[in-house]
């Protein structure tokens, strides 16, 4: 058996949709697996020199976890990954790996889970712990994950023009989450509920609303305080009326290009070249299998 799997990057939270909203992006990791070749694990692309080749990487770990839950043993496999999603940047690299592991284990063991995005989501979210990222990686599109297993998938508006702004610093998710307050005021909770409802409308029906609805009072300020240079860029984009939010736990920012706002350039981001500017598209499809 030989197959190649593609899994998209994802941007979670999307401003006020803390731990619930996710958007699949047209930036994919590919993993090719074969049971007919000498067992080995190799990587290329983003973070390739940091990823384990001894079977302890998250893709392999997830595969082994799925097999163990089914009471089965994985055969030796050859696996080669092409990473395009940067590590520890808030673009769902861990969830992409978990989704890949569930799908590949299903293919190798002929479990049939890969035919059901819901089954893939459930296992990946449980193993990796971030349903807001696992949902769009499995289902594609714009997703709302309730945290108790329910997911609603909606079609993103075709005019959405997301732009990932990726800095040359990392922010581990655990550190970013540890910075969040334990409690919030009622006023802040109400603010986020109202704006989250409007984000659904903006992403699916009226992108012009994005300029005003991406505001948040639960998590973004605390996370941006950990990366002052990113905070400066975030504030500058807001001054220029560019819709922007922290992507996942950060430090990547997700902006949205609009017809009436200036292009996002290195000059806007400080001119140091310390940022990568990736114009992307929302991806309607979640993971896909070739072969």
C-alpha positions in Angstrom: 0.0 0.0 0.0 1.2 3.5 -0.9 -0.7 6.8 -0.3 -0.1 10.5 0.0 -2.1 12.5 2.5 -2.5 16.3 2.5 -3.6 18.1 5.6 -4.3 21.9 5.7 -2.9 24.6 8.1 -5.6 26.1 10.3 -6.2 29.3 12.1 -8.1 29.0 15.3 -10.0 31.5 17.5 -10.4 34.2 14.8 -10.6 37.0 17.3 -13.6 36.5 19.6 -14.2 32.8 18.8 -11.8 31.6 21.5 -11.3 27.8 21.5 -14.3 27.4 19.2 -13.7 28.9 15.7 -11.3 27.5 13.1 -10.5 28.2 9.4 -8.8 25.8 7.0 -6.1 27.5 4.9 -4.7 26.5 1.6 -1.3 25.6 3.0 -0.8 21.9 3.4 1.6 19.4 4.8 2.0 16.2 2.7 2.8 12.8 4.1 3.6 9.8 1.9 3.4 6.4 3.4 4.3 3.0 2.1 4.1 -0.5 3.5 6.1 -2.0 0.6 9.4 -0.1 1.3 12.1 -0.4 3.9 10.8 1.2 7.1 12.2 4.7 7.6 11.0 8.2 8.5 12.2 11.3 6.7 11.2 15.0 6.6 11.7 18.0 4.4 10.5 21.6 4.6 9.6 23.6 7.7 11.3 22.4 10.8 12.6 19.3 9.1 15.8 19.2 11.1 13.9 19.3 14.4 11.4 16.5 13.7 12.2 13.1 15.1 13.0 10.2 12.8 12.8 7.5 15.5 9.0 7.2 15.6 8.4 9.7 18.4 7.1 12.5 16.1 3.4 13.4 16.5 2.3 11.7 13.3 3.9 8.4 14.3 2.8 8.8 17.9 -0.8 9.3 16.8 -0.7 6.3 14.5 0.6 4.1 17.4 -2.1 5.5 19.7 -4.9 4.7 17.3 -3.5 1.1 16.7 -3.2 0.5 20.4 -6.8 1.6 21.0 -7.9 -0.9 18.4 -5.8 -3.6 19.9 -3.8 -3.9 16.7 -0.1 -3.7 15.8 1.2 -1.3 13.1 3.4 -2.8 10.4 6.7 -1.3 9.5 6.2 1.7 7.2 8.2 4.1 5.1 7.0 7.7 5.8 8.2 10.9 4.1 6.7 14.2 5.2 6.8 17.5 3.3 6.2 20.2 5.9 4.8 23.6 4.8 3.1 24.6 8.1 5.7 26.3 10.4 6.1 24.9 13.9 4.9 26.6 17.0 3.5 29.6 15.1 -0.2 29.3 15.6 -1.1 27.7 12.3 -2.2 24.3 13.6 0.9 22.2 12.9 0.2 19.9 15.8 -3.4 19.3 14.8 -2.3 18.7 11.2 0.1 16.0 12.5 -2.6 14.4 14.6 -5.1 14.4 11.8 -2.4 12.9 9.5 -1.7 10.2 12.1 -5.3 9.2 12.5 -5.9 9.0 8.7 -2.6 7.1 8.0 -3.3 4.6 10.8 -6.8 4.0 9.4 -5.3 3.5 5.9 -2.6 1.1 7.0 -4.8 -0.9 9.3 -7.9 -0.7 7.0 -10.1 0.7 9.8 -12.3 2.8 7.5 -12.0 5.9 9.8 -10.5 7.9 6.9 -13.9 7.8 5.1 -15.5 9.7 8.0 -14.2 13.3 8.7 -16.2 13.2 12.0 -14.3 10.1 13.2 -11.0 11.6 12.2 -11.8 14.8 14.0 -12.9 13.0 17.2 -9.8 10.9 17.5 -7.4 13.7 16.5 -9.0 16.2 18.9 -8.9 13.8 21.8 -5.2 12.8 21.2 -3.9 16.3 20.4 -6.2 18.3 22.6 -7.2 21.2 20.3 -10.6 20.6 18.7 -10.7 24.2 17.3 -7.8 23.3 15.1 -8.6 19.7 14.5 -12.1 20.5 13.2 -11.0 22.6 10.1 -8.1 20.2 9.4 -10.6 17.3 9.2 -13.7 19.0 7.7 -12.2 22.0 5.9 -14.0 25.4 5.6 -15.0 27.5 8.6 -15.8 25.4 11.6 -17.3 25.9 15.1 -16.3 23.3 17.6 -18.3 23.2 20.8 -15.7 21.5 22.9 -18.0 18.5 23.7 -17.6 16.9 20.3 -20.1 18.8 18.3 -18.9 20.6 15.1 -20.7 22.8 12.7 -19.0 23.3 9.3 -19.8 26.3 7.1 -18.7 27.4 3.7 -16.3 30.5 3.9 -17.3 33.4 1.7 -15.5 33.1 -1.7 -14.2 36.7 -1.4 -12.2 36.0 1.8 -8.5 36.9 1.3 -6.6 35.7 4.4 -3.0 36.7 4.7 -0.8 34.9 7.2 1.9 37.1 8.7 4.5 34.8 10.2 7.2 36.3 12.4 10.6 34.7 13.0 9.8 34.0 16.7 7.9 31.2 18.2 5.4 31.1 21.0 4.6 27.6 22.4 0.9 27.0 22.9 1.4 26.1 26.6 3.1 29.3 27.3 0.5 31.4 25.5 -2.3 29.6 27.3 -0.6 30.0 30.7 -0.7 33.8 30.2 -4.5 33.9 30.1 -6.6 35.1 33.0 -8.5 32.6 35.0 -11.7 34.7 35.1 -13.2 37.4 32.9 -15.8 40.1 33.6 -19.4 39.6 32.5 -19.1 42.7 30.2 -16.1 41.1 28.5 -17.9 37.8 28.1 -20.9 39.5 26.6 -18.7 41.5 24.3 -17.1 38.3 22.9 -20.4 36.5 22.5 -21.8 39.3 20.4 -18.7 39.7 18.3 -18.3 36.0 17.8 -21.8 35.8 16.3 -20.9 38.6 14.0 -17.7 36.9 12.9 -19.8 34.0 11.7 -21.8 36.4 9.5 -18.6 38.1 8.3 -16.8 34.9 7.3 -19.7 33.3 5.5 -21.9 36.1 4.1 -20.4 39.6 4.5 -16.6 40.0 4.7 -16.9 43.8 4.9 -17.8 43.3 8.6 -14.4 41.8 9.4 -12.9 45.2 10.1 -15.1 45.7 13.1 -16.0 42.2 14.4 -12.6 40.6 15.0 -12.1 42.4 18.3 -11.6 40.2 21.4 -11.4 40.7 25.2 -10.5 37.2 26.3 -7.1 36.2 25.0 -5.4 38.4 22.4 -4.1 41.1 24.6 -2.5 38.6 27.0 -0.9 36.7 24.2 0.4 39.8 22.4 2.0 41.0 25.6 4.4 38.0 25.3 5.6 39.2 21.9 5.9 43.0 21.9 7.2 43.3 18.3 4.1 41.4 17.2 1.9 43.7 19.3 3.4 46.7 17.5 2.5 45.2 14.1 -1.0 44.2 15.2 -1.6 47.8 16.4 -0.3 49.3 13.2 -2.5 47.1 11.1 -5.5 48.2 13.2 -4.5 51.8 12.7 -4.6 51.2 8.9 -8.1 49.6 9.3 -6.8 46.2 8.2 -8.8 43.3 9.7 -6.4 41.3 11.9 -6.4 38.7 14.6 -4.0 36.5 16.4 -3.8 33.1 14.7 -4.4 30.4 17.3 -2.1 31.0 20.2 0.2 33.1 18.0 2.6 34.6 17.3 1.4 34.5 13.7 -1.2 37.1 12.8 -4.0 36.4 10.4 -5.1 39.5 8.4 -7.7 39.9 5.7 -6.9 41.9 2.5 -9.7 44.3 1.7 -10.3 46.3 -1.5 -10.1 49.6 0.3 -7.0 49.0 2.5 -3.4 49.3 1.4 -1.4 46.1 0.6 0.4 44.5 3.5 4.1 44.9 2.8 7.3 44.5 4.7 7.3 48.2 5.2 4.0 48.0 7.1 5.5 45.2 9.2 8.5 47.2 10.2 10.7 46.7 7.2 13.1 44.3 8.9 12.3 41.3 6.8 11.6 39.4 10.0 8.1 38.5 8.8 6.9 36.2 6.0 3.8 37.4 4.2 1.7 34.6 2.9 -1.4 35.5 0.9 -3.6 32.4 1.2 -7.1 31.2 0.4 -9.6 29.6 2.7 -9.7 25.9 1.9 -13.1 24.3 1.5 -11.6 20.8 1.9 -10.1 19.2 4.9 -7.5 16.4 4.6 -7.3 14.7 1.2 -5.9 11.3 0.2 -4.1 10.5 -3.1 -3.6 6.9 -3.8 
